[in-house]
Amino acid sequence: MDTLIKGLTHTLYLVLTGDPEVFQITLFTLRVTGTATLISVLIGVPIGLFLAFRVFRGRYLAVSMVNLGMGLPPVVVGLFVSLMLWRSGPLGFLNLQYTPTAVVIAQAIIASPIVTGFTMAAVGQLNPKIRLQILALGASRSQLLWLILKEARLGLLAAVIAGFGGVVSEVGAAMMVGGNIPGLTRTLTTATVMEVSKGNFDISVALSVILLLLAYVITFSLTVLQQKGRY
């Protein structure tokens, strides 16, 4: 209990004094998780729409791979990306290992199946007659997709929230591909793990609280956007 109280006190101190290192780590965390979530949306939403609309040979296999990816362990992703980006790997010439770009790549891979699965479920729950009605009114393919997205907006925003939640809480992949380098690739999660390993539990509690506050503010904003106009 003393450690928790010290951690909360330290959190207040860091926030009020505007600690530059914590501020930099928080901004970096927000930047990489936001970028990874955006990339996952650009990848996951079209794939989710395709899987929801199309019937083709091998669809069950594709859907099962998406479902597997939704529970994919981050350390496995980190290992895979590290092997690809390592100097001896096929993408080693890009020199991306231990860079913010590597962290974004790993987190985008983690979030993309989540967004895809939620999008597929959201669109699949719509009444099939809606699509026929839209086409009967003479809508073009782009208009059809736009109207379908509007109808499934609650589920799509849930996909974004889930994707963001999957990367903002991730630590294994970020540690493996980013290296937890101060001022370059250190995130709130990797910094927390480092402080715990050093025995600085009050600082780790403070970083955890800041991470929770950051995640709450983002998810609350997305939730307000999701629920706006529902009732």
For each residue, the residues with C-beta under 8 A, 3 or more apart:
1: 4 5
2: 5 6
3: 6 7 201 202 205
4: 1 7 8 205
5: 1 2 8 9
6: 2 3 9 10 201 202 205
7: 3 4 10 11 201 202 203 204 205 206 208 209
8: 4 5 11 12 205 206 209
9: 5 6 12 13 202
10: 6 7 13 14 202 203 205 206
11: 7 8 14 15 205 206 209 210
12: 8 9 15 16
13: 9 10 16 17
14: 10 11 17 19 22 206 210
15: 11 12 18 210
16: 12 13
17: 13 14
18: 15 23
19: 14 22 23
20: 23 24
21: 24 25 182
22: 14 19 25 26 206 207 210
23: 18 19 20 26 27
24: 20 21 27 28 183
25: 21 22 28 29 186 187 188 191 207
26: 22 23 29 30 188 210 214
27: 23 24 30 31
28: 24 25 31 32 100 185 186 187
29: 25 26 32 33 168 187 188 189 211 214
30: 26 27 33 34 214 218
31: 27 28 34 35 100
32: 28 29 35 36 100 103 104 107 174 187
33: 29 30 36 37 107 164 167 168
34: 30 31 37 38 164
35: 31 32 38 39 104 108
36: 32 33 39 40 103 104 107 108 110 111 167
37: 33 34 40 41 111 160 163 164 167
38: 34 35 41 42
39: 35 36 42 43 104 108 111 112
40: 36 37 43 44 108 111 112 114 115 163 167
41: 37 38 44 45 115 159 160 163
42: 38 39 45 46
43: 39 40 46 47 108 112 115 116
44: 40 41 47 48 111 112 113 114 115 116 118 119 159 163
45: 41 42 48 49 115 116 119 149 156 159
46: 42 43 49 50
47: 43 44 50 51 66 112 116 119
48: 44 45 51 52 115 116 117 118 119 120 122 123 159
49: 45 46 52 53 119 120 123 145 148
50: 46 47 53 54
51: 47 48 54 59 62 63 66 116 120
52: 48 49 119 120 123 124
53: 49 50 123
54: 50 51 59
55: 59
56: 59
57:
58: 61 62
59: 51 54 55 56 62 63
60: 63 64
61: 58 64 65
62: 51 58 59 65 66
63: 51 59 60 66 67 120
64: 60 61 67 68
65: 61 62 68 69
66: 47 51 62 63 69 70 113 116 117 120
67: 63 64 70 71 113 117
68: 64 65 71 72 113
69: 65 66 72 112 113 114 116 117
70: 66 67 113 114 117
71: 67 68
72: 68 69 76 77 110 113
73: 76 77 172
74: 77 78 106 110 170 171 172 173
75: 78 79 172 173 176
76: 72 73 79 80
77: 72 73 74 80 81 106 109 110 173
78: 74 75 81 82 106 172 173 174 175 176 177
79: 75 76 82 83 176
80: 76 77 83 84 109
81: 77 78 84 85 102 105 106 109 173 176 177
82: 78 79 85 86 89 97 176 177
83: 79 80 86 89
84: 80 81 89 90 91
85: 81 82 89 91 92 94 96 97 102 105 177
86: 82 83 89 92 97
87: 92 97
88: 92
89: 82 83 84 85 86 92
90: 84
91: 84 85 94 96
92: 85 86 87 88 89 95 97
93:
94: 85 91
95: 92 99
96: 85 91 99 101 102 105
97: 82 85 86 87 92 102 177 179
98: 102 177 178 179 181 184 185
99: 95 96 102 103 178 184 185
100: 28 31 32 103 104 178 184 185
101: 96 104 105
102: 81 85 96 97 98 99 105 106 177 178 185
103: 32 36 99 100 106 107 173 174 177 178 185 187
104: 32 35 36 39 100 101 107 108
105: 81 85 96 101 102 108 109 177
106: 74 77 78 81 102 103 109 110 173 174 176 177 178
107: 32 33 36 103 104 110 111 167 170 173 174
108: 35 36 39 40 43 104 105 111 112 167
109: 77 80 81 105 106 112
110: 36 72 74 77 106 107 113 114 166 167 170 173
111: 36 37 39 40 44 107 108 114 115 163 164 166 167
112: 39 40 43 44 47 69 108 109 115 116 163
113: 44 66 67 68 69 70 72 110 116 117
114: 40 44 69 70 110 111 117 118 159 162 163 166
115: 40 41 43 44 45 48 111 112 118 119 159 160 162 163
116: 43 44 45 47 48 51 66 69 112 113 119 120
117: 48 66 67 69 70 113 114 120 121 159
118: 44 48 114 115 121 122 155 156 158 159 162 163
119: 44 45 47 48 49 52 115 116 122 123 152 155 156 159
120: 48 49 51 52 63 66 116 117 123 124
121: 117 118 124 125 155
122: 48 118 119 125 126 152 154 155 156 158 159
123: 48 49 52 53 119 120 126 148 152 155
124: 52 120 121
125: 121 122 152 155
126: 122 123 130 131 148 151 152
127: 130
128: 131 132
129: 132 133
130: 126 127 133 134 148 151
131: 126 128 134 135 144 148
132: 128 129 135 136
133: 129 130 136 137
134: 130 131 137 139 143 144 147 148
135: 131 132 138 139 144
136: 132 133
137: 133 134
138: 135
139: 134 135 143 144 147
140: 143 144
141: 144 145
142: 145 146
143: 134 139 140 146 147
144: 131 134 135 139 140 141 147 148
145: 49 141 142 148 149
146: 142 143 149 150
147: 134 139 143 144 150 151
148: 49 123 126 130 131 134 144 145 151 152
149: 45 145 146 152 153 156
150: 146 147 153
151: 126 130 147 148
152: 119 122 123 125 126 148 149 155 156
153: 149 150 156 157 226
154: 122 157 158 226 230
155: 118 119 121 122 123 125 152 158 159
156: 45 118 119 122 149 152 153 159 160
157: 153 154 160 161 222 225 226
158: 118 122 154 155 161 162 226
159: 41 44 45 48 114 115 117 118 119 122 155 156 162 163
160: 37 41 115 156 157 163 164 222
161: 157 158 164 165 219 222 223 226
162: 114 115 118 158 159 165 166
163: 37 40 41 44 111 112 114 115 118 159 160 166 167
164: 33 34 37 111 160 161 167 168 215 218 219 222
165: 161 162 168 169 215 219
166: 110 111 114 162 163 169 170
167: 33 36 37 40 107 108 110 111 163 164 170
168: 29 33 164 165 189 211 214 215 218
169: 165 166 189 211 215
170: 74 107 110 166 167 173 174 189
171: 74 174 175 187 189 190 192 193
172: 73 74 75 78 175 176
173: 74 75 77 78 81 103 106 107 110 170 176 177
174: 32 78 103 106 107 170 171 177 178 180 185 187 189 190
175: 78 171 172 178 179 180 190 193
176: 75 78 79 81 82 106 172 173
177: 78 81 82 85 97 98 102 103 105 106 173 174
178: 98 99 100 102 103 106 174 175 181 184 185 186 187 190
179: 97 98 175 185
180: 174 175 185 186 187 190 191 193 194
181: 98 178 184 185 186
182: 21 186
183: 24 186
184: 98 99 100 178 181
185: 28 98 99 100 102 103 174 178 179 180 181 190
186: 25 28 178 180 181 182 183 190 191 194
187: 25 28 29 32 103 171 174 178 180 190 191
188: 25 26 29 191 192 207 208 210 211 214
189: 29 168 169 170 171 174 192 193 211
190: 171 174 175 178 180 185 186 187 193 194
191: 25 180 186 187 188 194 195 207
192: 171 188 189 195 196 204 207 208 211
193: 171 175 180 189 190 196 197
194: 180 186 190 191 197 198
195: 191 192 198 200 201 203 204 207
196: 192 193 199 200 201 204
197: 193 194
198: 194 195
199: 196
200: 195 196 203 204
201: 3 6 7 195 196 204 205
202: 3 6 7 9 10 205 206
203: 7 10 195 200 206 207
204: 7 192 195 196 200 201 207 208
205: 3 4 6 7 8 10 11 201 202 208 209
206: 7 8 10 11 14 22 202 203 209 210
207: 22 25 188 191 192 195 203 204 210 211
208: 7 188 192 204 205 211 212
209: 7 8 11 205 206 212 213
210: 11 14 15 22 26 188 206 207 213 214
211: 29 168 169 188 189 192 207 208 214 215
212: 208 209 215 216
213: 209 210 216 217
214: 26 29 30 168 188 210 211 217 218
215: 164 165 168 169 211 212 218 219
216: 212 213 219 220
217: 213 214 220 221
218: 30 164 168 214 215 221 222
219: 161 164 165 215 216 222 223
220: 216 217 223 224
221: 217 218 224 225
222: 157 160 161 164 218 219 225 226
223: 161 219 220 226 227
224: 220 221 227 228
225: 157 221 222 228
226: 153 154 157 158 161 222 223 230
227: 223 224 230 231
228: 224 225
229:
230: 154 226 227
231: 227
